[in-house]
Every structure is written in C-alpha cells, then in structure tokens.
Amino acid sequence: MEADVLKKVPVREQEPKVRAANFDEVCLGYNKEEAMAEAVRCLKCKNPQCVKGCPVNIDIPGFIKEVEEGNFDEAYHVINKYSALPAVCGRVCPQESQCEAKCIRGIKGDAVSIGKLERFVADTARENGIKPVAPDTKKGKSVAVIGSGPAGLTCAGDLAKLGYDVTIFEALHKAGGVLSYGIPEFRLPKGKVVDSEIENVKSLGVKIETNVVIGKAVTIDELLNEEGFDAVFIGSGAGLPRFMGIPGENANGVFSANEYLTRSNLMKAFDDNYDTPIVAGKKVAVVGGGNVAMDAARTALRLGADVHIVYRRSEAELPARVEEVHHAKEEGIIFDLLTNPIEIIEDEEGNVKGMKCIRMELGEPDESGRRSPVEIAGSEFVIDVDTVIMSLGTSPNPLISSTTEGLEINKRKCIVAEESDGSTSKAAVYAGGDAVTGAATVILAMGAGKAAAKGIDEFLSK
C-alpha cells in the first residue's frame, strides 16, 4: 500500500460501542503491509532525536529500516538489544511525549508511529517463535531482583544478557507487577503479551520465585549475607494507594484503583466463569485524571456501570494520555471536570449512596506549573453513585525500607537512589522505578532498571 509521507498510516480499532461491552484489545495494530508503509515515512536521521526521547535508547531508525525492508526478525533483534518488553512498550508507552515527540517527520506532518511499529515487530516475533539470544558465557555471580514489574524484568533481562545468574522475587502469585495486575486486558492482553514477554526474559536464564514477600519471608540483608547474592536490585514499585481523607471513605463500595484493577485483572472479575469478589457497581465515580483513572473507569464500564470521572482541574490538565481520554469519551464515560469530592454519603448499612462534590475554578499555578484549583463557595452538589474508585496516585510500601538497615528513604517514603546507576546508600543494593520515583510510567521504570543493570555490572566487575 502507498503511504502519504505527511500522515500516519491509521491503525485499526474496535468500534467504541462494541469494545465497551468486551475486554478484547481495543487497538488491533498494523498488519505487514501497513507496517511497511508506515516505516517508509521514517527519515532515517543521522542524528536521530527520537532515540534521545526514548528512556531505554532503542535504535529506532535501525529497527524501522528493517521493517521497511521486510526483515521483521532482524527488527526484533535490534529492539531486543535495548528492551526486554517491546510488545508491552508498543502498547502502553506514552510515545507522543517521548520518542514521537522528538520525531523530525513530525515537524511538517505526523510523527512516525514508532510505538505501533514496535508493537508490530514484537507481535510478529512472538507469532514466529523468535526469542532473545541467551549469553554464551556466565559471570559466576548472582543478583537478586525484587519485583517482577517493568523495572525488575528489565534489570533482570539486561543482567542475564551480560551473563549473571538472576533470580526475581515476586510478592504476588503471578509475575508481571503492574503489567499483570494494573493495566486492563483491553489495553494489554495478559496471556498473549505479558506472559509471553516474561517467558522471553526467563529464556535468558532468569529464575522467578513468586509468593515471596521481601521483608517478611526474607530480608535484603539475608539475601546478601546468607543466600549468597552478590547484589540486589529493588524494583518493588509503588503499590500503597493514597486517599483523600474525606468523610465516608471507609464506606462499603469505596475502592482504591489498585484494588479494583487487581481484582479485575488477577482475579478475573471480567470473566463470567469466575466468582470474583468485586462490587461492579451500577453507577461508578472514579476520582482522578491519570492513566490509572482511565483504566479503572473503562474497566467499570465494561463490568456494566454508568461511569463518571471526577477531576478537580480542567481537561487541559488531565495527566492521562490523550489517546486514553479519547477512548474513554468514545466509550461513553462522563467527565465531571473542575469538580472535587468533599464527602462520600453512606446509607444506614454503610454502603455508598452518593458523593457530595463542589465545583472548582483554576487559580494560580502550583509547584508543578499547573494552575491550582480553588473551590467555588456554595456550589456543592451530589452525584448519585453506589461505587467510588479513588485514583489519586500511590506510594512505595514501606515494608522493604523498614526491614533493611542503612537504606536511605526520603520524606515521600521513596528509596533514595542515583538516577545514573541506581545505587543506594547501602553497598551492593540498587533501586529503580516507582520504588524510587513514586508512581510513573512503564517505560521510565524500564529505563531505571536498565541504568541499574549497568551500575550493578560495573560494581561487580571491579
């Protein structure tokens, strides 16, 4: 097919009314012809700015050149030098603010669809049984990785490629971290994509032990001093949800977005064959405006609810990806913007029966540069809901830091680590991802895992 070099090759999607009633993947991706036509649009810049916009520095022009020539297996091997999770990144990375934002083609037209091409390459490799290449030699040293989310998997994969013996310790019964329990099936299929990517990491020799809670079953000091590991990487994420502290938050039918999505994903509330303990709700309010809020809202919609997203700023300040907001609107989710909850109303049995809110207006910019919302006196009103999902961000669980001697944390309870190499205040212990930064994106966690793997290799090679 011929491509207009100024415009992206459009990607096929499920129709909004159809997808709103199922958990199948929304975006259907490129086929071979579409991918090759989109790849032609890449300028193959000698000084590629797109690479500078990628947190894991993938050779983007390199893999796109292989796609253009129909060398899909080789394109996968180019990507795999830099990324352990290309099928994941191709689906959930905010390319529009990273690699594609730097794309020179985007100056006078649409940026190249780098993410959709990465997804195509990874999916094609999976369908053709192409695996990453394991190292020929071993270093004779071992590293423990805590957490099997994007930071942990990336760090483990990179270390395994360098020849280290790596064991990942995961607290839950299923590996994948936020990829498995947080992001919904319709955005990131678990069996087809996440499980396959994890198997690719394991094919490099990485071992994964599930149901191991570091800080209870074993401590970091014990891993180093008794279990014989030469270094430890902490990629345990930020799974401790925040709440508003308003009256009624303990009512039946109030969830954190973490809990709601975990019950849906790991406990398969979306599958009628499973009797999952979740209050699906008929009228649901999701408080927050980030990607997790969109995920929770779109999940509730698919479980049969009428859904409102309640956000205290305007649409221009929504932190969620533009694509996710667009999809949510297409599917019929109502946005109550410049609105802030002040009380959750309970019935006599302690169940949610409404949420009292107040209208807001934007005042002066806050520390982040966003304009601060200010209450409008006398504008209180009630939203008729039976379920409230709080999506206000998360913090690291303090269990690991509280059971590890000499590990510095900051006032937000995040582990203090050097951005360049992940080193912490404790010798041989490295950290990265949400455990260090607080809740952020999958690709930023991967970048931190990659930096830490390099730091660990330099430390153990001395």
Secondary structure, 3 states (H helix, E strand, C coil): CCCCCCCCCCCEECCHHHHCCCCCCCEEECCHHHHHHHHCCCCCCCCCHHHHCCCCCCCHHHHHHHHHCCCHHHHHHHHHCCCCCHHHHHHHCCHHHCCHHHCHHHHCCCCCCHHHHHHHHHHHHHHCCCCCCCCCCCCCCEEEEECCCHHHHHHHHHHHHCCCEEEEECCCCCCCCHHHHCCCCCCCCHHHHHHHHHHHHHCCCCEEECCCCECCCECHHHHHHCCCCCEEEECCCCCEECCCCCCCCCCECEEEHHHHHHHHHCCCCCCCCCCCCCCCCCEEEEECCCHHHHHHHHHHHHCCCEEEEECCCCHHHCCCCHHHHHHHHHCCCEEECCEEEEEEEECCCCEEEEEEEEEEEEEEECCCCCEEEEECCCCCEEECCCEEEECCCEECCCHHHHCCCCCCECCCCCECCCCCCCECCCCCEEECCHHHHCCCCHHHHHHHHHHHHHHHHHHHCC
